[in-house]
Amino acid sequence: MLHPTPPNAPAFGKPITLPPPANLRAAELFRRLKALLARIEACAVELDAIVCEFPELIPLLGASAETSHLRAVLLRADAKRLQFQKDQARCGASSVKLIQQDDNHALVEIDERPGVLLPPFVAALLAVLIADRGTKADQFVGWKSLDTIRLELKESTGSTPSNAAIKELILRLRNLLEAHGENRFLVQSKRNFGYRFALRRTQGGMTTNDHR
């Protein structure tokens, strides 16, 4: 059954005009939302700057609805930080010095910056990664396969590490570098090539490593 159209009903397809009180309320809400959006965007810029310096804040946030937007902002900022580090690592290092200590630890100095103290096996791994050997494809020292790394570690330490142990040493090296302000992505990996340190070779194929 068809119902008659109420006499005051709006014609189909035409916008409904709100009565003055509701119209004023909607305009006020819209103005407040625009102001809030401007403040959120300003806060997001500040958050980006903070998280770039303190990425450890990210795990401290919960997964509640109240923090979901903040977490998204922080994760975007952390992604930007990681991308910046990766881009920076593509330039590589011009020198890496491994300075042996009395307790078999070694101090590594990258481009003459303050050194990072490495435990014996991690230092032995770095010595392998910075050596100008392996598969050469660009201006950096050559790639070393897991088999090559295992053989050279056996020669220098007397131990024959498994693939898993080598990968754990790689992770420890990256973490130690990052913990002391160095770029973890200088330790590079590539499928079918292996691992290397992004150290530029000098003219004649020699590196500027200084083992003392």
C-alpha positions as CSV (number, residue, x, y, z in Angstrom):
1,M,0.0,0.0,0.0
2,L,1.3,3.4,-0.9
3,H,1.4,6.0,1.8
4,P,0.8,9.7,1.0
5,T,3.8,11.9,1.2
6,P,3.6,14.2,4.2
7,P,3.1,17.8,3.2
8,N,6.3,19.0,4.7
9,A,8.6,16.2,3.5
10,P,11.6,17.3,1.3
11,A,11.5,16.5,-2.4
12,F,13.7,13.5,-3.4
13,G,17.3,14.4,-4.3
14,K,17.3,17.8,-2.7
15,P,19.5,18.5,0.3
16,I,17.8,18.7,3.7
17,T,18.1,22.1,5.3
18,L,18.8,21.8,9.0
19,P,16.9,24.0,11.4
20,P,19.1,26.9,12.7
21,P,20.1,25.4,16.1
22,A,21.3,22.1,14.5
23,N,23.0,23.9,11.7
24,L,25.0,26.0,14.1
25,R,25.9,23.0,16.2
26,A,27.2,21.1,13.2
27,A,29.3,24.1,12.1
28,E,30.8,24.4,15.6
29,L,31.6,20.7,15.7
30,F,33.3,20.9,12.2
31,R,35.4,23.9,13.4
32,R,36.5,22.0,16.5
33,L,37.4,18.9,14.4
34,K,39.5,21.0,12.1
35,A,41.3,22.5,15.0
36,L,41.8,19.1,16.6
37,L,43.2,17.7,13.3
38,A,45.7,20.5,13.2
39,R,46.9,19.7,16.7
40,I,47.1,16.0,15.9
41,E,49.3,16.6,12.8
42,A,51.6,18.9,14.9
43,C,51.9,16.2,17.5
44,A,52.6,13.6,14.9
45,V,55.6,15.6,13.6
46,E,56.9,15.9,17.2
47,L,56.4,12.2,17.7
48,D,58.3,11.4,14.6
49,A,61.2,13.4,15.8
50,I,61.1,11.8,19.3
51,V,60.9,8.2,18.0
52,C,63.7,8.7,15.6
53,E,65.9,9.4,18.7
54,F,64.2,6.9,21.0
55,P,62.8,4.0,19.0
56,E,62.7,1.9,22.2
57,L,59.5,3.7,23.1
58,I,57.5,1.6,20.6
59,P,57.4,-1.7,22.6
60,L,56.3,0.2,25.7
61,L,52.9,1.1,24.1
62,G,50.0,-1.2,24.5
63,A,47.6,-2.4,21.8
64,S,44.5,-0.7,23.2
65,A,42.3,1.6,21.1
66,E,43.6,4.6,22.9
67,T,47.1,3.9,21.7
68,S,46.5,2.4,18.3
69,H,46.8,5.7,16.4
70,L,49.9,6.6,18.4
71,R,51.4,3.2,17.7
72,A,50.8,3.7,14.0
73,V,52.5,7.1,14.1
74,L,55.5,5.6,16.0
75,L,55.8,2.6,13.7
76,R,55.8,5.0,10.6
77,A,58.5,7.0,12.3
78,D,60.6,3.9,13.0
79,A,60.2,2.7,9.4
80,K,61.5,6.1,8.3
81,R,64.4,5.8,10.7
82,L,65.3,2.3,9.4
83,Q,65.1,3.4,5.8
84,F,67.4,6.3,6.5
85,Q,69.9,4.0,8.1
86,K,69.7,1.6,5.1
87,D,70.3,4.5,2.7
88,Q,73.2,5.7,4.8
89,A,74.8,2.2,4.9
90,R,74.8,2.1,1.0
91,C,77.6,4.7,1.2
92,G,79.6,2.3,3.4
93,A,82.7,3.0,5.5
94,S,86.1,4.1,4.3
95,S,88.0,2.5,7.2
96,V,87.6,-0.1,9.9
97,K,90.2,-0.7,12.5
98,L,90.3,-3.8,14.7
99,I,92.5,-3.2,17.8
100,Q,93.2,-6.3,19.7
101,Q,92.8,-6.1,23.5
102,D,94.7,-8.1,26.2
103,D,91.6,-10.2,27.0
104,N,91.0,-11.3,23.4
105,H,88.3,-8.7,23.0
106,A,88.8,-6.2,20.2
107,L,88.0,-2.5,19.8
108,V,86.5,-1.7,16.4
109,E,86.8,1.9,15.1
110,I,84.7,2.7,12.1
111,D,85.8,5.8,10.2
112,E,87.8,6.9,13.2
113,R,84.8,7.2,15.5
114,P,85.0,6.1,19.1
115,G,85.5,2.4,19.3
116,V,83.0,-0.4,20.1
117,L,84.3,-3.3,22.3
118,L,83.6,-6.7,20.8
119,P,83.8,-10.1,22.5
120,P,86.3,-12.5,20.9
121,F,84.1,-14.5,18.6
122,V,82.2,-11.4,17.4
123,A,85.5,-9.7,16.7
124,A,86.7,-12.8,14.8
125,L,83.6,-12.7,12.7
126,L,84.1,-9.0,11.9
127,A,87.7,-9.7,10.8
128,V,86.3,-12.1,8.3
129,L,83.6,-9.8,7.0
130,I,86.0,-6.8,6.4
131,A,88.7,-8.9,4.7
132,D,89.1,-8.0,1.0
133,R,88.3,-11.5,-0.2
134,G,85.2,-13.2,-1.6
135,T,82.9,-12.4,-4.4
136,K,83.3,-8.8,-5.5
137,A,80.5,-7.0,-7.3
138,D,81.0,-3.3,-6.5
139,Q,83.3,-0.9,-4.6
140,F,83.0,-2.9,-1.3
141,V,84.9,-5.8,0.0
142,G,83.7,-9.2,-1.3
143,W,80.8,-11.3,-0.1
144,K,81.6,-14.3,2.1
145,S,79.4,-17.4,2.1
146,L,78.5,-19.2,5.3
147,D,80.9,-22.0,4.4
148,T,83.7,-19.4,3.9
149,I,82.9,-17.8,7.2
150,R,82.9,-21.1,9.0
151,L,86.2,-22.1,7.5
152,E,87.9,-18.8,8.4
153,L,86.5,-18.8,11.9
154,K,87.8,-22.3,12.4
155,E,91.3,-21.1,11.4
156,S,91.2,-18.1,13.7
157,T,89.4,-19.5,16.7
158,G,89.8,-23.3,16.5
159,S,86.0,-23.7,16.6
160,T,83.7,-24.8,13.8
161,P,80.4,-22.9,14.2
162,S,77.1,-24.1,12.7
163,N,75.1,-21.9,10.3
164,A,72.8,-21.0,13.2
165,A,75.7,-20.0,15.3
166,I,77.2,-17.8,12.6
167,K,73.8,-16.1,12.1
168,E,73.6,-15.5,15.9
169,L,77.1,-13.9,15.7
170,I,75.9,-11.7,12.9
171,L,72.9,-10.6,15.0
172,R,75.1,-9.9,18.0
173,L,77.5,-7.8,15.9
174,R,74.7,-5.7,14.5
175,N,73.1,-5.2,17.9
176,L,76.5,-4.2,19.5
177,L,77.1,-1.7,16.7
178,E,73.6,-0.2,17.0
179,A,73.9,0.0,20.8
180,H,76.9,2.2,20.5
181,G,75.5,4.5,17.8
182,E,76.8,2.8,14.7
183,N,74.7,1.7,11.8
184,R,73.7,-2.0,12.1
185,F,73.1,-2.1,8.3
186,L,76.8,-1.8,7.6
187,V,76.7,-5.6,8.2
188,Q,75.1,-6.6,4.9
189,S,73.6,-9.8,3.7
190,K,72.4,-10.9,0.3
191,R,70.8,-14.1,-0.8
192,N,73.1,-16.5,-2.7
193,F,76.1,-14.2,-1.9
194,G,76.4,-14.3,1.9
195,Y,77.6,-11.6,4.2
196,R,80.1,-8.7,4.3
197,F,80.8,-5.4,6.0
198,A,80.1,-2.4,3.8
199,L,83.8,-1.3,3.7
200,R,85.0,0.5,0.5
201,R,88.1,-0.9,-1.2
202,T,90.9,1.5,-1.9
203,Q,92.8,1.7,-5.1
204,G,94.5,-1.6,-5.9
205,G,91.9,-3.6,-4.0
206,M,93.4,-3.1,-0.5
207,T,91.3,-2.0,2.4
208,T,92.3,0.4,5.1
209,N,91.9,-2.1,7.9
210,D,94.4,-1.8,10.7
211,H,94.8,-5.0,12.7
212,R,96.9,-4.3,15.8
